[in-house]
């Protein structure tokens, strides 16, 4: 098993009564709530947490891309990855991921990821995503072309990384006479590709066909992950191979304290900040964004098995929406879920909602010292 620290970089200073007057923290949530002076400290606290992951023994860190939202004010994960590139030496840096349909032209992604890979001596993981539904309102891009733009952009990026230029690309959405990007990535034939997903059937089929890694995005009941991961494994078998554990990742909030009661006391206020303020609007899905079959599946999952629907602490724990407790409790739960669901990459969100810096770093430290070694012993590295 590999251990990654995943960071959303949420905005922790929304007003106490925010949810009473605002339906969402996305798209039309006014940026008047943003204070750049506070933002300076927030960004630096978050970067300190990501940098500390290497010293604590994590295998990697994950940064991601969102736009026009307090949920995660990291519009350019590549900039954050660049800040980390020279402040770390060994840890993997996973950009999960660049929302390819939002880039025009997509060579920008190929160039920037290649730069990062060369600077870090081959420590970059390239996550590539269609992007969240709200992003299509924010960027004014027709959501009906989301997947077409994603597939075309992806294939172009892979050509850039694996073929010598110059060459021409004349696709449906991107037309470029001279494609000749400098530099090329250090990792050959290209950096590892991780594709996050909420359970779209098309996404899982495509990832299995390409033999990439599928990362299940958080906030769903553990039953949904079990169902999605089983579907992915079946899809790999249909493509003539058996999925490795390293091709599956579980993204989940984790909080560790000395006792179960203390962990709840320390974590719960940040949980409700996240649910009531930041999570509102994440499930905005524009027409045409995905197929009717996948839309019905994802929407059905979200209606009854999504974190936003959780109303009690007992529901949270029973559904595996977050792993909270003493080191012993957290370790036991993670071992049980790993054996049950099957994943080789644990992507942990350890700063959650408006959680302050000191609490997040203490959480990371306890997890790294008291939980991670036992999990490494329980799940030795895959050959």
Backbone torsions as a table, in degrees:
resi	resn	phi	psi	omega
1	UNK	NA	139.9	176.1
2	UNK	-110.1	147.9	-173.3
3	UNK	-119.8	122.9	-178.5
4	UNK	-122.6	140.0	172.7
5	UNK	-94.2	114.2	-178.5
6	UNK	-99.5	131.2	-178.4
7	UNK	-123.0	128.5	176.2
8	UNK	-87.2	-22.6	-172.2
9	UNK	52.9	58.3	-180.0
10	UNK	-74.3	161.0	175.6
11	UNK	-89.4	117.3	-171.3
12	UNK	-93.3	10.4	-171.7
13	UNK	-122.2	33.4	173.1
14	UNK	-70.7	148.4	-177.5
15	UNK	-59.6	153.7	-177.6
16	UNK	-59.3	-36.1	-178.1
17	UNK	-98.4	21.5	-174.5
18	UNK	-52.7	-48.3	-172.8
19	UNK	-67.7	-18.6	179.4
20	UNK	-74.3	-26.4	-173.3
21	UNK	-116.4	-6.2	-176.0
22	UNK	-135.9	130.8	-176.0
23	UNK	-80.6	-18.7	-175.6
24	UNK	-156.1	155.7	172.8
25	UNK	-99.2	12.2	-177.6
26	UNK	-112.9	161.1	167.2
27	UNK	59.9	-73.6	-175.7
28	UNK	-104.7	13.4	172.6
29	UNK	-72.5	112.1	-169.9
30	UNK	-59.0	136.5	176.9
31	UNK	-75.4	6.7	171.4
32	UNK	-67.1	-16.7	176.5
33	UNK	-76.9	-9.0	-176.6
34	UNK	-92.0	134.7	178.0
35	UNK	-119.9	108.0	-177.0
36	UNK	-59.5	-30.3	179.3
37	UNK	-67.2	-43.0	174.5
38	UNK	-68.4	-36.2	179.7
39	UNK	-58.8	-35.3	178.2
40	UNK	-57.4	-47.1	-179.5
41	UNK	-70.5	-39.3	-179.5
42	UNK	-60.6	-49.3	179.6
43	UNK	-59.3	-43.2	-177.0
44	UNK	-70.8	-35.2	173.5
45	UNK	-61.7	-44.9	-178.0
46	UNK	-65.8	-39.7	177.1
47	UNK	-65.4	-38.1	176.4
48	UNK	-60.0	-40.7	179.5
49	UNK	-64.5	-44.0	179.6
50	UNK	-64.6	-40.2	178.8
51	UNK	-67.6	-35.6	-179.6
52	UNK	-65.4	-23.2	-178.2
53	UNK	-58.5	-35.6	179.8
54	UNK	-65.4	-46.1	-179.5
55	UNK	-64.7	-29.1	-178.7
56	UNK	-83.3	-8.1	175.1
57	UNK	98.1	10.3	174.3
58	UNK	-65.2	152.6	178.2
59	UNK	-80.5	-26.6	-177.5
60	UNK	-165.0	169.6	173.2
61	UNK	-125.1	153.3	-178.4
62	UNK	-126.4	132.6	175.0
63	UNK	-124.2	154.2	-175.3
64	UNK	-141.8	174.7	-170.1
65	UNK	-118.0	125.4	170.6
66	UNK	-145.3	158.7	-173.2
67	UNK	-133.6	142.2	173.8
68	UNK	54.2	52.0	-178.5
69	UNK	-156.4	147.9	173.1
70	UNK	-80.8	-14.7	-179.1
71	UNK	-56.8	-42.3	178.8
72	UNK	-156.8	101.1	-174.8
73	UNK	-91.3	66.9	177.6
74	UNK	-129.8	69.7	-176.1
75	UNK	-65.1	-21.7	177.8
76	UNK	-129.1	93.4	178.5
77	UNK	-64.8	-24.2	180.0
78	UNK	-67.8	-31.5	176.0
79	UNK	-68.2	-43.0	177.6
80	UNK	-63.3	-42.7	178.1
81	UNK	-61.1	-37.4	178.3
82	UNK	-65.9	-38.5	177.7
83	UNK	-63.8	-34.0	-179.6
84	UNK	-80.5	-24.7	-171.7
85	UNK	-58.0	-39.5	-177.2
86	UNK	-96.3	-4.6	-179.3
87	UNK	-104.4	0.8	176.7
88	UNK	-130.7	163.0	-176.3
89	UNK	-125.7	-32.0	-172.7
90	UNK	-122.4	-28.9	-169.0
91	UNK	-70.2	144.6	174.6
92	UNK	-72.1	144.3	176.6
93	UNK	-118.6	109.7	-177.0
94	UNK	-103.1	118.6	174.3
95	UNK	-91.6	103.5	-173.3
96	UNK	-124.0	88.4	-10.1
97	UNK	-150.6	178.8	173.0
98	UNK	-73.1	127.6	179.6
99	UNK	-81.5	91.3	-168.6
100	UNK	-57.0	-39.8	-178.4
101	UNK	-64.2	-15.9	-178.9
102	UNK	-85.8	-8.6	-177.8
103	UNK	-98.9	129.5	176.8
104	UNK	-144.0	100.7	10.8
105	UNK	-91.7	159.1	-178.5
106	UNK	-73.7	-6.0	174.7
107	UNK	-57.1	-26.4	179.7
108	UNK	-56.5	-41.7	179.3
109	UNK	-66.5	-46.3	-179.4
110	UNK	-58.7	-44.4	-178.3
111	UNK	-66.7	-47.0	-173.9
112	UNK	-70.3	-40.7	177.6
113	UNK	-66.1	-39.7	177.3
114	UNK	-62.8	-42.2	176.6
115	UNK	-57.6	-49.3	-179.1
116	UNK	-61.5	-39.8	-178.7
117	UNK	-65.3	-39.3	179.1
118	UNK	-70.3	-44.2	-179.1
119	UNK	-60.5	-40.7	-175.4
120	UNK	-88.5	3.3	-178.2
121	UNK	61.5	41.5	172.6
122	UNK	84.6	39.1	-178.7
123	UNK	-109.3	14.3	-174.1
124	UNK	-97.7	137.4	168.1
125	UNK	-111.0	128.8	-176.9
126	UNK	-98.1	104.0	172.2
127	UNK	-87.8	134.6	-178.6
128	UNK	-129.7	129.5	-173.3
129	UNK	-132.6	157.4	172.2
130	UNK	-70.8	-29.6	-176.8
131	UNK	99.6	151.1	179.9
132	UNK	-70.5	154.2	179.1
133	UNK	-51.5	-44.8	-179.6
134	UNK	-59.1	-27.9	-178.0
135	UNK	-60.9	-29.1	-177.0
136	UNK	-73.6	-27.8	171.1
137	UNK	-73.2	-39.6	-176.9
138	UNK	-66.3	-33.7	-175.5
139	UNK	-102.7	-4.6	178.4
140	UNK	65.6	32.3	179.5
141	UNK	-101.3	136.5	-179.6
142	UNK	-62.6	114.8	-176.6
143	UNK	-66.6	-19.4	178.9
144	UNK	-65.0	-20.3	179.7
145	UNK	-101.7	9.0	-174.3
146	UNK	-55.4	-52.7	-176.1
147	UNK	-72.6	-36.7	176.2
148	UNK	-59.5	-45.5	-179.9
149	UNK	-65.9	-38.5	179.3
150	UNK	-62.3	-51.4	-176.6
151	UNK	-62.5	-42.8	-179.6
152	UNK	-65.4	-44.0	179.4
153	UNK	-63.0	-42.5	-180.0
154	UNK	-60.5	-48.7	-177.8
155	UNK	-63.0	-37.3	177.7
156	UNK	-64.6	-44.3	179.1
157	UNK	-60.8	-42.2	-179.6
158	UNK	-65.6	-36.9	175.1
159	UNK	-63.6	-42.9	-179.8
160	UNK	-59.0	-40.2	-176.4
161	UNK	-78.0	-22.6	-171.2
162	UNK	-117.9	-11.6	-179.8
163	UNK	-117.1	150.9	174.2
164	UNK	-79.7	141.4	176.6
165	UNK	-102.4	-179.8	-0.2
166	UNK	-80.8	150.9	170.6
167	UNK	-140.9	169.2	-179.1
168	UNK	-108.2	148.9	176.3
169	UNK	-130.4	118.8	176.8
170	UNK	-125.7	86.4	179.3
171	UNK	-101.7	-172.3	179.7
172	UNK	-69.9	-38.2	-173.4
173	UNK	-108.7	-21.4	-178.2
174	UNK	-131.9	128.4	-179.6
175	UNK	-128.1	111.3	-173.8
176	UNK	-135.0	120.1	-176.5
177	UNK	-71.6	-42.8	-177.4
178	UNK	-120.1	112.0	175.1
179	UNK	-112.5	113.8	-172.6
180	UNK	-157.7	57.3	-168.7
181	UNK	-71.8	134.2	170.9
182	UNK	-114.7	141.2	-8.8
183	UNK	-82.7	-178.6	167.9
184	UNK	-100.1	155.8	-179.8
185	UNK	-67.8	153.9	178.7
186	UNK	-74.4	-41.4	-179.5
187	UNK	-69.1	136.1	-177.6
188	UNK	-116.6	139.3	0.3
189	UNK	-75.2	-14.6	179.3
190	UNK	-170.4	165.6	175.4
191	UNK	-59.6	153.6	176.0
192	UNK	-56.3	143.9	-179.2
193	UNK	-108.6	121.1	174.7
194	UNK	-114.2	132.5	-179.2
195	UNK	-119.0	110.2	175.2
196	UNK	-77.4	154.1	178.5
197	UNK	-161.1	155.0	178.8
198	UNK	-95.8	-1.7	179.7
199	UNK	122.8	13.3	175.5
200	UNK	-61.1	128.9	-178.9
201	UNK	-64.1	-39.5	179.3
202	UNK	-62.1	-40.9	-179.7
203	UNK	-64.1	-48.3	-177.6
204	UNK	-64.5	-39.7	177.3
205	UNK	-62.4	-43.4	-177.6
206	UNK	-67.1	-43.0	179.8
207	UNK	-63.3	-42.1	178.5
208	UNK	-62.8	-43.0	179.6
209	UNK	-62.1	-39.0	-177.8
210	UNK	-81.8	-10.6	-177.2
211	UNK	63.5	34.3	174.4
212	UNK	-88.8	-173.0	178.3
213	UNK	-106.1	140.3	-179.5
214	UNK	-107.9	125.7	178.9
215	UNK	-110.1	117.1	178.9
216	UNK	-76.1	122.1	-177.7
217	UNK	-73.7	157.0	-169.4
218	UNK	-80.0	-174.7	171.1
219	UNK	82.1	7.5	174.9
220	UNK	-106.7	155.5	174.0
221	UNK	-57.9	147.7	-177.9
222	UNK	-58.5	-28.1	178.2
223	UNK	-61.3	-33.3	-179.3
224	UNK	-69.8	-41.5	176.5
225	UNK	-62.4	-43.1	179.7
226	UNK	-58.6	-46.2	-179.1
227	UNK	-64.5	-45.4	-178.4
228	UNK	-66.3	-42.8	-178.7
229	UNK	-67.3	-36.8	176.0
230	UNK	-64.1	-41.0	177.8
231	UNK	-61.9	-42.3	-179.7
232	UNK	-63.5	-42.8	179.1
233	UNK	-63.0	-39.5	176.4
234	UNK	-63.4	-37.5	179.3
235	UNK	-66.1	-36.2	177.8
236	UNK	-68.1	-38.1	178.2
237	UNK	-62.3	-38.6	177.8
238	UNK	-65.0	-23.9	178.5
239	UNK	-96.6	13.0	169.5
240	UNK	87.7	20.0	177.5
241	UNK	-153.1	166.8	179.0
242	UNK	-104.3	129.6	-178.2
243	UNK	-64.1	138.0	171.8
244	UNK	-85.4	156.9	176.9
245	UNK	-59.5	-31.7	-179.1
246	UNK	-68.5	-10.6	176.9
247	UNK	-88.3	0.1	-178.7
248	UNK	-126.9	135.6	178.4
249	UNK	-132.9	141.5	178.2
250	UNK	-113.4	122.7	179.5
251	UNK	-102.3	118.4	-172.3
252	UNK	-150.4	141.1	172.3
253	UNK	-68.4	138.1	179.6
254	UNK	-133.7	137.6	174.0
255	UNK	-140.6	129.0	-177.7
256	UNK	-120.9	132.6	172.0
257	UNK	-137.9	179.3	-174.5
258	UNK	-62.9	-36.0	180.0
259	UNK	-133.5	165.3	177.6
260	UNK	-61.9	-44.0	-178.4
261	UNK	-63.9	-42.7	179.7
262	UNK	-65.4	-39.5	179.6
263	UNK	-61.8	-43.6	177.9
264	UNK	-63.2	-46.4	-178.6
265	UNK	-58.5	-39.8	-176.3
266	UNK	-80.5	-32.6	-173.0
267	UNK	-90.0	-36.1	-168.2
268	UNK	-57.5	-42.3	179.3
269	UNK	-58.2	-35.5	-178.9
270	UNK	-75.7	-28.1	174.8
271	UNK	-62.0	-49.2	-176.8
272	UNK	-71.1	-31.8	172.6
273	UNK	-59.3	-44.5	-178.1
274	UNK	-65.5	-47.7	-177.1
275	UNK	-67.1	-47.9	-171.9
276	UNK	-79.0	-26.3	-175.9
277	UNK	-111.7	-56.9	-170.8
278	UNK	-80.1	-36.0	-173.9
279	UNK	-76.8	-19.1	-176.2
280	UNK	-61.9	117.9	176.9
281	UNK	103.7	-9.4	179.9
282	UNK	-61.1	-29.5	-177.4
283	UNK	-89.7	16.2	172.5
284	UNK	-66.8	115.3	-176.9
285	UNK	-121.0	111.2	-177.8
286	UNK	-72.7	153.8	179.8
287	UNK	-59.2	135.8	177.4
288	UNK	86.8	-3.0	-175.3
289	UNK	-65.5	-33.2	177.7
290	UNK	-147.9	171.9	-176.6
291	UNK	-68.3	159.8	179.9
292	UNK	-61.1	-39.1	-178.9
293	UNK	-64.9	-47.4	180.0
294	UNK	-70.5	-35.3	178.3
295	UNK	-61.1	-44.0	-179.9
296	UNK	-63.1	-39.8	-179.9
297	UNK	-66.3	-51.9	-176.6
298	UNK	-64.3	-43.6	-178.8
299	UNK	-65.7	-39.4	177.1
300	UNK	-62.8	-42.0	176.5
301	UNK	-61.9	-43.2	-175.2
302	UNK	-69.0	-31.2	-176.7
303	UNK	-67.3	-29.9	-174.8
304	UNK	-127.2	-10.3	-174.1
305	UNK	-132.4	33.3	-176.9
306	UNK	-114.5	146.6	-175.0
307	UNK	-55.6	-33.9	-178.8
308	UNK	-61.6	-22.0	-179.4
309	UNK	-87.1	-8.7	-178.1
310	UNK	-71.4	132.1	-178.0
311	UNK	-118.7	-16.5	-177.5
312	UNK	-132.0	159.3	177.3
313	UNK	-62.9	-37.2	-179.1
314	UNK	-64.2	-39.9	176.8
315	UNK	-63.0	-40.3	-179.6
316	UNK	-58.6	-49.6	-176.3
317	UNK	-71.5	-41.7	-177.4
318	UNK	-64.1	-33.7	-177.8
319	UNK	-88.4	-2.6	-178.9
320	UNK	65.7	25.2	179.1
321	UNK	-68.0	-28.0	175.1
322	UNK	-149.8	152.0	178.5
323	UNK	-110.1	109.7	-171.6
324	UNK	-132.7	134.3	176.3
325	UNK	156.6	-165.9	176.1
326	UNK	-68.8	165.8	176.0
327	UNK	-54.4	-39.4	-179.7
328	UNK	-65.4	-44.8	-179.6
329	UNK	-64.4	-47.2	-178.4
330	UNK	-62.6	-43.6	179.9
331	UNK	-62.1	-46.5	-179.0
332	UNK	-61.6	-44.4	-179.5
333	UNK	-64.2	-43.4	-178.1
334	UNK	-67.0	-37.3	176.4
335	UNK	-64.3	-43.8	179.9
336	UNK	-63.3	-44.9	-179.4
337	UNK	-67.5	-38.5	179.8
338	UNK	-64.9	-40.4	177.5
339	UNK	-68.8	-35.6	-177.2
340	UNK	-76.5	-53.2	-172.2
341	UNK	-87.5	-40.5	178.5
342	UNK	85.3	99.2	175.7
343	UNK	-152.3	148.9	-178.8
344	UNK	-107.7	-7.8	178.5
345	UNK	-125.9	120.7	176.0
346	UNK	-101.5	113.6	-179.8
347	UNK	-103.4	105.3	-171.7
348	UNK	-101.5	129.2	170.5
349	UNK	-92.2	111.9	-173.3
350	UNK	-113.4	-9.1	166.1
351	UNK	-113.2	119.8	-169.9
352	UNK	-129.0	128.9	177.2
353	UNK	61.7	-123.8	-178.6
354	UNK	-101.4	27.6	-179.6
355	UNK	-62.5	127.3	-179.0
356	UNK	-71.0	161.5	-174.2
357	UNK	-56.3	-47.1	-175.5
358	UNK	-62.6	-39.5	-179.9
359	UNK	-69.2	-40.7	179.3
360	UNK	-64.0	-43.5	-178.6
361	UNK	-69.1	-33.8	176.2
362	UNK	-67.0	-39.2	176.2
363	UNK	-60.3	-48.9	178.8
364	UNK	-58.6	-43.2	-176.4
365	UNK	-66.3	-46.0	178.8
366	UNK	-61.9	-42.8	179.2
367	UNK	-61.8	-47.0	-176.8
368	UNK	-65.5	-35.9	-175.3
369	UNK	-88.1	-34.6	-171.5
370	UNK	-107.3	-21.6	-174.6
371	UNK	-112.3	-48.8	-173.9
372	UNK	-55.9	-44.2	-179.8
373	UNK	-59.8	-38.3	-179.9
374	UNK	-68.6	-36.5	178.3
375	UNK	-69.9	-37.9	176.9
376	UNK	-62.4	-37.9	178.8
377	UNK	-69.1	-38.4	-178.7
378	UNK	-72.7	-29.9	-177.2
379	UNK	-130.0	79.5	-177.6
380	UNK	-61.8	159.5	-174.6
381	UNK	-60.4	139.1	-178.8
382	UNK	-69.4	137.8	177.7
383	UNK	-76.2	NA	NA
